[in-house]
Amino acid sequence: MHPLVITCLLSALGLGTVLTFSSSHWLLAWMGLEVNTLAILPLMAQKHHPRAVEATTKYFLVQATAAAMIMFASLTNAWLTGEWAISQLSQPIPVTIAMLALALKVGLAPTHFWLPEVLQGLDLTTGLILSTWQKLAPFALIVQIAPSVDSRLLIALGLASTFVGGWGGLNQTQLRKILAYSSIAHLGWMVLIVQFAPSIALLNLFLYIAMTSMAFSALKAYNCTSLNDLATSWAKSPTLATMLTPVLLSLGGLPPLSGFMPKWLVLNEMVKQGLQLPATVAALSALLSLFYYLRVCYAMALTSPPNVTVKTTPWRLYPSHKHLFLALSSVVALGILPITPAVLAWFT
């Protein structure tokens, strides 16, 4: 694809997200979501591979369905109340439809079925955009309508997502599907707390983006898409493998890494709100996610392939990838737990 075309598409991606961020009217927010969707479709299908075309088609159909549901909910609310403002979404039926539509857009369970299949059909760069940037605009709308949503619906969506994200990744050998189920689980943690403490949900989203960006960047540097490919990573780049292992454990929420902070804050706030049982269930579901992160770490750092002798030379070569972004995301994913109060105050 020509660099000018890629620049235009990435600019449209940014424009759609900023338009949704800055809008207080449902029509403008819907327009931003549509611009966002249409801009990423050519990037998804640029390889002209059958799997990429299939993933693009599935993504388009799902996003079009979710956008139609959002428009229907906003029209219904305007019909009942005469208000088009996002903050004035007050009727129970439009609120529920809009929340389910946004859950479909970001891939929350039980509307998650499209996300692993779509992510599996994409290359790692487009998968990174889909897993991080494409979550921003819908999540901004979730934060705005969360005070009007029934808390039981949010808790049900959150717990279902944490369990599906944990169970679904257990027997996977494809790294992109593992990261897709990781996305579902992390979004579940965000939705659990978004009504009670939006700042903690935004902090969770920020850390998830940083950790996932590092994971995708490292896999792109290794050119690995499965656990078998990852077994040769230590011979290719020991330094990168050393950094990626704790980042994956940070995604699982293991202390003293940065990924422990949002889970700890979410559980603390849920207990304060009197939700001890959902907090306990969410904490137990985090063990499922941690298990498959440990599988990936084991395959990467503790196994040696039979042909390791011919794989020992690449680390001597000059690296072809620029690692500044990877280094910055690694620092965020690993080192900000000690400054938790300052980070939380900044988000608040």
KENUSE-89754 format. One record per residue (C-alpha): chain; z, x, y. Coordinates in steps of 0.5 Angstrom, whole numbers, plus 500, padded with zeros to 3 digits. Each point is the difference from the previous one (the first is absolute). Layout:
BEGIN
voba c:A | c3:Z | c1:X | c2:Y
...
***
This chain:
BEGIN
voba c:A | c3:500 | c1:500 | c2:500
voba c:A | c3:498 | c1:503 | c2:507
voba c:A | c3:506 | c1:502 | c2:504
voba c:A | c3:498 | c1:496 | c2:506
voba c:A | c3:501 | c1:493 | c2:495
voba c:A | c3:506 | c1:503 | c2:497
voba c:A | c3:503 | c1:501 | c2:507
voba c:A | c3:498 | c1:493 | c2:502
voba c:A | c3:503 | c1:497 | c2:494
voba c:A | c3:507 | c1:503 | c2:501
voba c:A | c3:500 | c1:498 | c2:507
voba c:A | c3:499 | c1:493 | c2:498
voba c:A | c3:506 | c1:501 | c2:495
voba c:A | c3:504 | c1:502 | c2:506
voba c:A | c3:497 | c1:495 | c2:505
voba c:A | c3:502 | c1:494 | c2:495
voba c:A | c3:507 | c1:503 | c2:499
voba c:A | c3:502 | c1:501 | c2:507
voba c:A | c3:497 | c1:493 | c2:501
voba c:A | c3:504 | c1:496 | c2:495
voba c:A | c3:506 | c1:505 | c2:503
voba c:A | c3:499 | c1:497 | c2:507
voba c:A | c3:499 | c1:493 | c2:499
voba c:A | c3:504 | c1:494 | c2:501
voba c:A | c3:495 | c1:495 | c2:498
voba c:A | c3:498 | c1:498 | c2:493
voba c:A | c3:493 | c1:501 | c2:501
voba c:A | c3:500 | c1:507 | c2:503
voba c:A | c3:504 | c1:502 | c2:494
voba c:A | c3:495 | c1:497 | c2:496
voba c:A | c3:495 | c1:503 | c2:503
voba c:A | c3:503 | c1:507 | c2:500
voba c:A | c3:501 | c1:499 | c2:492
voba c:A | c3:493 | c1:498 | c2:499
voba c:A | c3:498 | c1:506 | c2:504
voba c:A | c3:504 | c1:505 | c2:496
voba c:A | c3:497 | c1:497 | c2:493
voba c:A | c3:493 | c1:500 | c2:502
voba c:A | c3:501 | c1:508 | c2:503
voba c:A | c3:503 | c1:502 | c2:493
voba c:A | c3:495 | c1:497 | c2:495
voba c:A | c3:494 | c1:505 | c2:502
voba c:A | c3:505 | c1:506 | c2:499
voba c:A | c3:502 | c1:497 | c2:493
voba c:A | c3:493 | c1:499 | c2:497
voba c:A | c3:497 | c1:506 | c2:503
voba c:A | c3:500 | c1:504 | c2:493
voba c:A | c3:495 | c1:494 | c2:498
voba c:A | c3:504 | c1:501 | c2:493
voba c:A | c3:500 | c1:493 | c2:496
voba c:A | c3:508 | c1:501 | c2:500
voba c:A | c3:500 | c1:501 | c2:508
voba c:A | c3:495 | c1:494 | c2:501
voba c:A | c3:505 | c1:496 | c2:495
voba c:A | c3:506 | c1:502 | c2:504
voba c:A | c3:497 | c1:498 | c2:506
voba c:A | c3:498 | c1:493 | c2:498
voba c:A | c3:507 | c1:499 | c2:498
voba c:A | c3:503 | c1:502 | c2:506
voba c:A | c3:495 | c1:496 | c2:504
voba c:A | c3:501 | c1:494 | c2:497
voba c:A | c3:508 | c1:500 | c2:500
voba c:A | c3:500 | c1:502 | c2:507
voba c:A | c3:495 | c1:494 | c2:502
voba c:A | c3:505 | c1:496 | c2:496
voba c:A | c3:506 | c1:502 | c2:503
voba c:A | c3:497 | c1:500 | c2:507
voba c:A | c3:498 | c1:493 | c2:499
voba c:A | c3:507 | c1:498 | c2:498
voba c:A | c3:502 | c1:503 | c2:506
voba c:A | c3:495 | c1:496 | c2:505
voba c:A | c3:502 | c1:494 | c2:496
voba c:A | c3:508 | c1:501 | c2:501
voba c:A | c3:499 | c1:501 | c2:507
voba c:A | c3:495 | c1:494 | c2:501
voba c:A | c3:505 | c1:496 | c2:497
voba c:A | c3:506 | c1:502 | c2:504
voba c:A | c3:496 | c1:499 | c2:506
voba c:A | c3:498 | c1:493 | c2:498
voba c:A | c3:508 | c1:499 | c2:499
voba c:A | c3:503 | c1:503 | c2:506
voba c:A | c3:494 | c1:502 | c2:505
voba c:A | c3:502 | c1:507 | c2:499
voba c:A | c3:495 | c1:506 | c2:499
voba c:A | c3:505 | c1:505 | c2:501
voba c:A | c3:502 | c1:505 | c2:494
voba c:A | c3:508 | c1:499 | c2:502
voba c:A | c3:499 | c1:493 | c2:500
voba c:A | c3:498 | c1:499 | c2:493
voba c:A | c3:506 | c1:495 | c2:498
voba c:A | c3:498 | c1:494 | c2:495
voba c:A | c3:502 | c1:502 | c2:493
voba c:A | c3:493 | c1:499 | c2:497
voba c:A | c3:496 | c1:504 | c2:505
voba c:A | c3:505 | c1:506 | c2:499
voba c:A | c3:500 | c1:500 | c2:493
voba c:A | c3:493 | c1:500 | c2:499
voba c:A | c3:499 | c1:505 | c2:506
voba c:A | c3:506 | c1:505 | c2:496
voba c:A | c3:496 | c1:499 | c2:493
voba c:A | c3:493 | c1:502 | c2:504
voba c:A | c3:503 | c1:506 | c2:503
voba c:A | c3:504 | c1:502 | c2:493
voba c:A | c3:493 | c1:499 | c2:497
voba c:A | c3:497 | c1:505 | c2:505
voba c:A | c3:505 | c1:505 | c2:499
voba c:A | c3:500 | c1:499 | c2:492
voba c:A | c3:507 | c1:497 | c2:499
voba c:A | c3:502 | c1:497 | c2:494
voba c:A | c3:498 | c1:495 | c2:497
voba c:A | c3:494 | c1:501 | c2:504
voba c:A | c3:499 | c1:508 | c2:498
voba c:A | c3:495 | c1:499 | c2:495
voba c:A | c3:494 | c1:503 | c2:504
voba c:A | c3:503 | c1:506 | c2:502
voba c:A | c3:501 | c1:505 | c2:494
voba c:A | c3:493 | c1:498 | c2:498
voba c:A | c3:497 | c1:501 | c2:507
voba c:A | c3:503 | c1:507 | c2:501
voba c:A | c3:498 | c1:502 | c2:494
voba c:A | c3:493 | c1:499 | c2:502
voba c:A | c3:500 | c1:504 | c2:506
voba c:A | c3:500 | c1:508 | c2:502
voba c:A | c3:507 | c1:503 | c2:502
voba c:A | c3:498 | c1:500 | c2:507
voba c:A | c3:499 | c1:493 | c2:501
voba c:A | c3:505 | c1:498 | c2:495
voba c:A | c3:505 | c1:504 | c2:505
voba c:A | c3:497 | c1:495 | c2:506
voba c:A | c3:501 | c1:494 | c2:496
voba c:A | c3:507 | c1:502 | c2:498
voba c:A | c3:503 | c1:502 | c2:507
voba c:A | c3:496 | c1:497 | c2:506
voba c:A | c3:498 | c1:494 | c2:497
voba c:A | c3:507 | c1:498 | c2:499
voba c:A | c3:502 | c1:500 | c2:507
voba c:A | c3:496 | c1:494 | c2:503
voba c:A | c3:502 | c1:495 | c2:495
voba c:A | c3:507 | c1:503 | c2:500
voba c:A | c3:501 | c1:499 | c2:508
voba c:A | c3:498 | c1:493 | c2:499
voba c:A | c3:506 | c1:499 | c2:494
voba c:A | c3:505 | c1:503 | c2:505
voba c:A | c3:498 | c1:495 | c2:505
voba c:A | c3:500 | c1:494 | c2:496
voba c:A | c3:506 | c1:502 | c2:495
voba c:A | c3:506 | c1:497 | c2:504
voba c:A | c3:496 | c1:493 | c2:499
voba c:A | c3:499 | c1:501 | c2:493
voba c:A | c3:505 | c1:498 | c2:494
voba c:A | c3:504 | c1:505 | c2:498
voba c:A | c3:500 | c1:498 | c2:493
voba c:A | c3:492 | c1:501 | c2:500
voba c:A | c3:501 | c1:507 | c2:503
voba c:A | c3:505 | c1:502 | c2:495
voba c:A | c3:496 | c1:497 | c2:494
voba c:A | c3:494 | c1:504 | c2:503
voba c:A | c3:504 | c1:506 | c2:501
voba c:A | c3:503 | c1:500 | c2:493
voba c:A | c3:494 | c1:498 | c2:496
voba c:A | c3:496 | c1:506 | c2:504
voba c:A | c3:506 | c1:505 | c2:498
voba c:A | c3:500 | c1:498 | c2:493
voba c:A | c3:492 | c1:500 | c2:499
voba c:A | c3:499 | c1:507 | c2:504
voba c:A | c3:505 | c1:503 | c2:495
voba c:A | c3:498 | c1:496 | c2:493
voba c:A | c3:492 | c1:501 | c2:502
voba c:A | c3:500 | c1:507 | c2:501
voba c:A | c3:504 | c1:502 | c2:493
voba c:A | c3:494 | c1:501 | c2:495
voba c:A | c3:495 | c1:502 | c2:506
voba c:A | c3:496 | c1:507 | c2:499
voba c:A | c3:496 | c1:499 | c2:506
voba c:A | c3:503 | c1:503 | c2:506
voba c:A | c3:497 | c1:495 | c2:505
voba c:A | c3:503 | c1:494 | c2:496
voba c:A | c3:506 | c1:503 | c2:500
voba c:A | c3:500 | c1:501 | c2:508
voba c:A | c3:498 | c1:493 | c2:500
voba c:A | c3:506 | c1:497 | c2:496
voba c:A | c3:504 | c1:505 | c2:505
voba c:A | c3:497 | c1:496 | c2:506
voba c:A | c3:502 | c1:493 | c2:497
voba c:A | c3:507 | c1:503 | c2:498
voba c:A | c3:501 | c1:503 | c2:507
voba c:A | c3:497 | c1:494 | c2:504
voba c:A | c3:505 | c1:495 | c2:496
voba c:A | c3:506 | c1:505 | c2:503
voba c:A | c3:497 | c1:498 | c2:507
voba c:A | c3:500 | c1:493 | c2:499
voba c:A | c3:507 | c1:499 | c2:497
voba c:A | c3:503 | c1:503 | c2:507
voba c:A | c3:495 | c1:498 | c2:505
voba c:A | c3:503 | c1:493 | c2:502
voba c:A | c3:507 | c1:504 | c2:501
voba c:A | c3:498 | c1:506 | c2:503
voba c:A | c3:493 | c1:501 | c2:502
voba c:A | c3:502 | c1:508 | c2:502
voba c:A | c3:502 | c1:502 | c2:493
voba c:A | c3:493 | c1:496 | c2:497
voba c:A | c3:496 | c1:504 | c2:505
voba c:A | c3:504 | c1:507 | c2:499
voba c:A | c3:498 | c1:498 | c2:492
voba c:A | c3:493 | c1:499 | c2:502
voba c:A | c3:500 | c1:507 | c2:504
voba c:A | c3:503 | c1:504 | c2:494
voba c:A | c3:495 | c1:497 | c2:495
voba c:A | c3:494 | c1:501 | c2:504
voba c:A | c3:502 | c1:508 | c2:501
voba c:A | c3:502 | c1:501 | c2:493
voba c:A | c3:494 | c1:496 | c2:497
voba c:A | c3:495 | c1:504 | c2:505
voba c:A | c3:503 | c1:506 | c2:497
voba c:A | c3:499 | c1:498 | c2:493
voba c:A | c3:493 | c1:498 | c2:501
voba c:A | c3:498 | c1:506 | c2:504
voba c:A | c3:503 | c1:505 | c2:494
voba c:A | c3:496 | c1:496 | c2:495
voba c:A | c3:494 | c1:501 | c2:504
voba c:A | c3:501 | c1:507 | c2:501
voba c:A | c3:501 | c1:501 | c2:492
voba c:A | c3:494 | c1:495 | c2:499
voba c:A | c3:504 | c1:496 | c2:495
voba c:A | c3:500 | c1:493 | c2:498
voba c:A | c3:504 | c1:499 | c2:494
voba c:A | c3:506 | c1:503 | c2:496
voba c:A | c3:496 | c1:505 | c2:496
voba c:A | c3:496 | c1:503 | c2:506
voba c:A | c3:507 | c1:501 | c2:503
voba c:A | c3:502 | c1:504 | c2:494
voba c:A | c3:496 | c1:506 | c2:503
voba c:A | c3:503 | c1:500 | c2:507
voba c:A | c3:505 | c1:505 | c2:500
voba c:A | c3:495 | c1:505 | c2:498
voba c:A | c3:496 | c1:498 | c2:505
voba c:A | c3:505 | c1:500 | c2:506
voba c:A | c3:507 | c1:502 | c2:498
voba c:A | c3:502 | c1:499 | c2:507
voba c:A | c3:497 | c1:493 | c2:501
voba c:A | c3:503 | c1:498 | c2:493
voba c:A | c3:507 | c1:502 | c2:503
voba c:A | c3:500 | c1:496 | c2:506
voba c:A | c3:496 | c1:493 | c2:496
voba c:A | c3:506 | c1:500 | c2:495
voba c:A | c3:506 | c1:498 | c2:505
voba c:A | c3:495 | c1:496 | c2:504
voba c:A | c3:499 | c1:496 | c2:494
voba c:A | c3:507 | c1:499 | c2:499
voba c:A | c3:501 | c1:498 | c2:507
voba c:A | c3:495 | c1:495 | c2:499
voba c:A | c3:505 | c1:497 | c2:494
voba c:A | c3:506 | c1:501 | c2:505
voba c:A | c3:504 | c1:505 | c2:497
voba c:A | c3:505 | c1:504 | c2:504
voba c:A | c3:501 | c1:504 | c2:504
voba c:A | c3:492 | c1:499 | c2:502
voba c:A | c3:498 | c1:496 | c2:506
voba c:A | c3:498 | c1:494 | c2:495
voba c:A | c3:507 | c1:499 | c2:499
voba c:A | c3:501 | c1:498 | c2:507
voba c:A | c3:496 | c1:493 | c2:500
voba c:A | c3:503 | c1:498 | c2:494
voba c:A | c3:507 | c1:501 | c2:501
voba c:A | c3:499 | c1:497 | c2:507
voba c:A | c3:497 | c1:494 | c2:497
voba c:A | c3:506 | c1:499 | c2:495
voba c:A | c3:505 | c1:501 | c2:505
voba c:A | c3:497 | c1:495 | c2:504
voba c:A | c3:499 | c1:495 | c2:495
voba c:A | c3:507 | c1:500 | c2:498
voba c:A | c3:503 | c1:499 | c2:507
voba c:A | c3:495 | c1:494 | c2:500
voba c:A | c3:504 | c1:497 | c2:493
voba c:A | c3:494 | c1:502 | c2:496
voba c:A | c3:504 | c1:504 | c2:494
voba c:A | c3:496 | c1:497 | c2:494
voba c:A | c3:493 | c1:501 | c2:503
voba c:A | c3:502 | c1:507 | c2:503
voba c:A | c3:502 | c1:502 | c2:493
voba c:A | c3:494 | c1:497 | c2:497
voba c:A | c3:496 | c1:504 | c2:505
voba c:A | c3:504 | c1:507 | c2:498
voba c:A | c3:499 | c1:499 | c2:493
voba c:A | c3:492 | c1:499 | c2:501
voba c:A | c3:500 | c1:507 | c2:504
voba c:A | c3:502 | c1:503 | c2:493
voba c:A | c3:493 | c1:498 | c2:497
voba c:A | c3:496 | c1:503 | c2:506
voba c:A | c3:504 | c1:506 | c2:499
voba c:A | c3:498 | c1:501 | c2:493
voba c:A | c3:493 | c1:500 | c2:501
voba c:A | c3:501 | c1:505 | c2:506
voba c:A | c3:503 | c1:504 | c2:495
voba c:A | c3:494 | c1:500 | c2:495
voba c:A | c3:496 | c1:502 | c2:505
voba c:A | c3:504 | c1:506 | c2:502
voba c:A | c3:501 | c1:502 | c2:493
voba c:A | c3:493 | c1:500 | c2:499
voba c:A | c3:499 | c1:504 | c2:506
voba c:A | c3:505 | c1:505 | c2:500
voba c:A | c3:503 | c1:500 | c2:493
voba c:A | c3:493 | c1:500 | c2:495
voba c:A | c3:495 | c1:506 | c2:499
voba c:A | c3:493 | c1:498 | c2:498
voba c:A | c3:497 | c1:504 | c2:494
voba c:A | c3:495 | c1:503 | c2:505
voba c:A | c3:505 | c1:503 | c2:505
voba c:A | c3:497 | c1:507 | c2:500
voba c:A | c3:493 | c1:497 | c2:503
voba c:A | c3:504 | c1:496 | c2:505
voba c:A | c3:504 | c1:506 | c2:503
voba c:A | c3:495 | c1:503 | c2:505
voba c:A | c3:499 | c1:494 | c2:505
voba c:A | c3:507 | c1:502 | c2:503
voba c:A | c3:497 | c1:506 | c2:502
voba c:A | c3:494 | c1:497 | c2:504
voba c:A | c3:500 | c1:498 | c2:507
voba c:A | c3:502 | c1:493 | c2:501
voba c:A | c3:494 | c1:495 | c2:502
voba c:A | c3:505 | c1:495 | c2:503
voba c:A | c3:504 | c1:500 | c2:506
voba c:A | c3:507 | c1:499 | c2:498
voba c:A | c3:503 | c1:498 | c2:507
voba c:A | c3:501 | c1:493 | c2:499
voba c:A | c3:502 | c1:501 | c2:493
voba c:A | c3:506 | c1:505 | c2:503
voba c:A | c3:502 | c1:495 | c2:505
voba c:A | c3:500 | c1:494 | c2:495
voba c:A | c3:504 | c1:504 | c2:495
voba c:A | c3:505 | c1:502 | c2:506
voba c:A | c3:501 | c1:493 | c2:501
voba c:A | c3:501 | c1:498 | c2:493
voba c:A | c3:505 | c1:505 | c2:498
voba c:A | c3:504 | c1:502 | c2:506
voba c:A | c3:502 | c1:494 | c2:505
voba c:A | c3:506 | c1:497 | c2:496
voba c:A | c3:505 | c1:504 | c2:504
voba c:A | c3:498 | c1:497 | c2:506
voba c:A | c3:500 | c1:493 | c2:498
voba c:A | c3:504 | c1:497 | c2:505
voba c:A | c3:495 | c1:503 | c2:506
voba c:A | c3:494 | c1:497 | c2:496
voba c:A | c3:503 | c1:493 | c2:499
voba c:A | c3:502 | c1:500 | c2:507
voba c:A | c3:493 | c1:502 | c2:502
voba c:A | c3:497 | c1:494 | c2:496
voba c:A | c3:506 | c1:496 | c2:503
***
